[in-house]
Amino acid sequence: MKKILIIDDEPKIGQSYVRLLAEEGYTVKYALSAQAATNLMIREPFDLVLLDINMPEVDGKVMYEVVREYDRDLKVIVSSVHSIEDQIVGIPGATAYHNKAQGVEQLLTKIKEVLGSA
């Protein structure tokens, strides 16, 4: 079973992603902050990180670098309200990008493509 870490400071979004992905059969962990996410990554391996950009204290750009230090091969989907183009400029090198306005079905499709279960 594939394991996903969601890093998003908006509890409603994070919890809705947890429900959606758990219903799809993924093991899901959720972190509200960079510190919580880092603690989880130290203790557990993940197949994918779903990363928000706009977060207090440590933003997604910095957190992306932390993820890369943790595991250079870990797949990362940036998920933000910013346009895909702005996401690519802000965090180049991520596995995929998702504009939250595209909705959860589009996100789920990208996750399945990235994890090879589409």
C-alpha positions in Angstrom: 0.0 0.0 0.0 1.4 3.4 -1.0 2.0 5.9 1.7 1.3 9.7 1.3 2.3 12.6 3.4 0.1 15.7 3.1 1.7 19.0 4.2 -0.9 21.8 4.3 -1.6 24.4 7.0 -5.4 24.5 6.2 -7.0 21.7 8.3 -10.2 21.6 6.2 -8.1 20.9 3.0 -5.7 18.5 4.7 -8.5 16.5 6.3 -10.5 16.3 3.1 -7.4 15.0 1.3 -6.9 12.5 4.1 -10.5 11.2 3.7 -10.3 11.1 -0.1 -7.0 9.3 -0.3 -7.8 6.8 2.5 -11.0 5.9 0.6 -8.8 5.2 -2.4 -6.8 2.8 -0.4 -3.7 4.9 0.4 -2.1 5.1 3.8 -2.1 8.8 4.6 -0.4 11.0 7.2 -1.2 14.7 7.6 1.1 17.5 8.9 -0.1 21.0 9.6 3.4 22.4 9.7 6.9 21.9 8.3 8.1 20.8 11.8 5.4 18.1 12.1 6.1 16.9 8.5 9.9 16.7 9.2 9.2 14.7 12.3 7.0 12.3 10.4 9.6 11.9 7.6 12.3 11.1 10.1 10.2 8.3 11.6 8.5 6.8 8.5 9.1 6.3 4.8 6.7 7.8 2.3 6.0 7.2 -1.4 4.7 10.7 -2.1 4.4 14.2 -0.5 1.5 16.4 -1.3 2.9 19.9 -0.6 1.2 23.3 -0.2 3.2 26.4 -0.9 1.7 29.1 1.3 2.3 28.1 4.9 3.3 30.1 7.9 6.8 29.9 9.4 8.3 27.6 6.8 6.8 27.9 3.3 6.5 25.2 0.7 9.6 26.3 -1.2 11.8 25.8 1.9 9.9 22.6 2.8 10.5 21.2 -0.7 14.3 21.6 0.0 13.8 19.8 3.3 12.0 16.9 1.5 14.9 16.7 -1.0 17.5 16.5 1.8 15.4 13.7 3.4 15.0 11.7 0.2 16.1 13.0 -3.2 13.9 10.4 -5.0 10.7 11.0 -3.0 7.9 12.1 -5.3 6.4 15.5 -4.6 3.2 17.0 -6.0 2.9 20.7 -5.3 -0.7 21.6 -4.6 -1.5 25.3 -4.3 -4.0 28.0 -5.2 -1.2 29.5 -7.4 -1.3 28.8 -11.2 0.6 25.8 -12.4 3.1 28.1 -14.1 3.8 30.0 -10.9 4.2 26.7 -9.0 6.8 25.5 -11.6 8.7 28.8 -11.3 8.5 28.8 -7.4 9.4 25.1 -7.0 11.1 23.8 -10.1 11.8 20.1 -10.1 8.7 18.7 -8.3 7.2 15.6 -9.8 3.9 17.2 -10.6 1.8 20.3 -9.9 -1.8 20.8 -9.0 -3.9 24.0 -8.8 -6.4 23.5 -6.0 -9.1 25.1 -8.1 -8.9 22.1 -10.4 -10.6 20.0 -7.7 -9.9 16.7 -6.0 -10.7 14.4 -9.0 -7.9 16.1 -11.0 -5.6 15.7 -7.9 -6.5 12.1 -7.5 -5.7 11.4 -11.2 -2.3 13.1 -10.8 -1.6 11.0 -7.7 -2.4 7.8 -9.4 -0.2 8.8 -12.4 2.7 9.7 -10.2 2.4 6.5 -8.1 1.8 4.3 -11.1 -1.7 3.2 -10.2 -3.6 5.0 -12.9 
